[in-house]
Amino acid sequence: MFKRWFGRNKASNGKNGNKQTDSLIELNDVVKIYESAAGKFIALKGVDLTVNKGEFVSVVGKSGSGKSTLINMLTGIDRPTSGTVYVGDTAVHTLSEGQMAVWRGKDMGIVFQFFQLLPTLTLVENIMLPMDFCNMYSFRERESRAMTLLEQVDVVEHAYKLPTAISGGQQQRVAIARALANDPPILVADEPTGNLDSKTTESILRLFKRLVSKGKTILMVTHDNDLARQGTRLITISDGEIEGDETLLQSTKEWNDQ
């Protein structure tokens, strides 16, 4: 899987409208306009953004600034009014709904603020679900992999409990494990610590740093400026435009020096 993501030459064109580039994520002149009875609202105004493999990018901005819309563009949850969105060599803006679901299930891990675990499934079953949906791994491998992921997020002892039987912080850890089920190169987290206490937030941040150190790329939307500055790069959005783009760390090794 990683060969087709990272074994490309910059500025060459692939087949079927796909673009081959060294960047893992590339948004070009992305505009998003919402229509309502009150008129048009421009959520994104010609945004350009490039993210490389192994970055931990925090996206901050006030409510209504466009940060969640930006995340929705690159995850395919929403589509741009104009402009292009490439993730790896995939032209996300051109995918059909069916193609989008399969692509997202295999190549993009998404963590939401409110966990969104299925309440009637055990924790291990919640993690196995994306593998089943995308027909990844054999059935025996799915349960083994799910247990390994639960162990990595320190919730393995609760594997066969329902989500309501564990705390909110533990549920978020399970949600992260589920997002990693199919080993996607990218993890997108929209306010992943918004409902967690400070101690749990710190443990989630350590987990994210560990994932980045192992090669994952993370984009995290947050209102918490202190939390945002713990990544490798800080993107600030205001009124639908990127107002700031600051490099915080040149290398993840610098985390050891902080």
N, C-alpha and C positions, 0 to 999 in steps of 0.2 A: 504493500500500500504506500509506503513512504517513498519508494522509488518514483512513482508517478507524481508525487507531490513536490519533491525537491530536486529531481534529476533533470532540470530544464535549463534552457539557455534564454537569457533575458532578451526581450523585445522580439522574439520570434512568435509566429502565429500558429496556433493549433487548428485542428479540424473542428467542424460544427460550431464555429463561433467562439471557441474557447481560446483563451490567450495564455501563452506560455511566458512565465516571468519568474525571476528569482524571489519576488515577494510572495508571502503566504496569503496576505489579504490586500486587495487593492480596490479602492473606491475612486471612481473618476467622475467629477462634476455631477455628483448625485443631488438631485432635486426631489423633494417629496412634498406634494400639495394635497391637502385634505379639503374636500368639498363638504359644506354643510348649509343648512338653511340660513345661517348668518353670513355666508360667503366663503371665500377661500382662505385657508390658513396655510402658510408656507412653513413647514416644519424643518426642512433642510434646504439650504440655499447654495447649491453648487459645491458640495463638500468633496474634497480630495483627501484621501487617507491611505497610507501604505503601512503595513505591519509585517515584520519579518519573523521567521521562525525563532522561538525561544524568548520572545518578549513577554513581559507581564505589563500590560497596558491598562491603566486606570482611566476611566472616562467620567469627568465631573461636570456639573452644571446645575443651574437652578431648575425647579420644576417648570416644564414647558420649554426648556432650552433646546430640546431635540436629541438629547443623549440616548433615550430609549428608542427613539425612531431610528437613530443611527445603528444601534445594535440589531433592530428588527430588519434593517436592510441587509446586513451581512449574514444573518441567520436565515434569511428567506421567509421570515414570519410575515413580512410586508414587502412590497415591491416599490422600486423608485418610480416616480413620475417620468423622470428622464435621468440619463447617466448610466454608468455600468458598474457592476459589482462582481469582482472575481475573487474566488477563494481557491487557492491552489490553481489548477488549470481549468476550473469550472466557472462558466459564465452563469452565476446564480440567477441573474435577472432574466435569463431566457428559459429557465426550467419550467415545465408544466407542474401542476399540483402533485401529480403522482411521482414525477421525477424528484421534486423537491423533498417529499417525505422520505424517499429512499436515501437520497443524498444526505439529508440532515441526520438521519438515523445512523449512518455509517461514519460521516466525516465531521460532525459538529456536535459537541456536548454542550447542553444548555442547562444552566442552574437558575431557578427562579427564586424570588423572595419567599414565596409561600409554599415551597417544597413540591407540591402537586404529586405526592405519592398516592397511589391508588389504595383507598382505605380497606378494601376487602382482600388484598393480597399481602402476604408476609413480606418482610424486608427483602429476603433473598429472591422472592418471586418478582418484586418490583424491579430488581436489578436485572433479572433474566429476561424481562419483557422486551427491551430493545433488541436483545440478541435474537429472540424469537421473531420479532417483527421484521428484522432485516436478514433473517436466515443466516446468522453468523454463529459459527461453532456448532458442534453436535450437542444433543441434549445433555449428555454427561459432562461435557466440557463447560456448558453454560452454568450449571450449578457450581462446579468447582471454581470457575472464574468469578462468579458472584460472591462466593465465600471469600476468595482471595481479596477482592475489592473491599468487602466489608471489614476484613482484617486490616487492610491498609488505612481505613478511616476509623479504626478502633471501635467498631460496633458489631463485631462478629458474634459476640456472645448473645446478641438479640436477634440473630438471623431469622428465626422462625416466629417472631412476634409480629403483630400487626402494627402499623405506624402509630396508632393511638396509644400504644403501650409504652412509647419512649418519649423523651423530651424533644422540644423544638430543635435544640442544637444537634441532637442525635439524628433527627429527621433530616436536617440539612446535610449532615455528613452522608446519609444514605442517598440523598438526592445527588450529591457530588459523585458518589460511587456509581449511581445509575447513569449519570452523564458520561462516565468513563467506560461504560459496559463494552462498547465496540471499539475501544482504543482509538478515539478520534484524535487528530493532531491538535485540534483547537477546542478550548473550553471557554464558553461565554457565560458570564455570571451577572445577572441583573439584580442589583441590590441584595446580594447573597447573605449579608449579615444584618439586614435592616431590622429584623425581629429577634436578634440574638443579644445576649448580655456580653459584656466586654471580655470576659474570660473565654467564652465560646468563640467570639469573633477572633481573638488572638490565635486560637487553635485552628480555625478555618484558614486564617492567613498563613500560618506555618505550613499547612497542607498545600496551599496554592504554591508557595515558594518551593516546596519539595517537588511538586509536579513540574514546575518550570525548570528547575535544576536538572530534571530528568528528560527535558526536551519538549514538554508541552508548551503551547502558546496560550496565554490567558488574556481575555479582555473582560474587565470588571467595571460595571457601572455602580457608582456609589455616591451618596451625599456626604460621606465622611471624608473630609480633606486629609485628616491624619492617616486614615487607612489608605487613601488613594496614594499617598506619598511613599508607601511601602513597596510599590512595584518598581519596575525599571523605567517606566515612561508615563507621563501624565498628560492627557488630552483634556483641554477645557473647552466646553461648548457654550455658546451664548447666542440666543436668537437665531438658531439654526445654522450657525457658522462655527468653524473651529477658531477659537480666539487665542488659544495657546497650545503649544506642543513642546513639552520639556522632557529632556532625557534626565532621569534621576540616577541611573546606574549604568555604567558602561559594560558591566559584566555581572552575572548573578553571583559570582565569587565574592563580590563586594558585600553581600549580605553577611558574610562571616566577619567582616570588619566593622559592622555597625554596632 
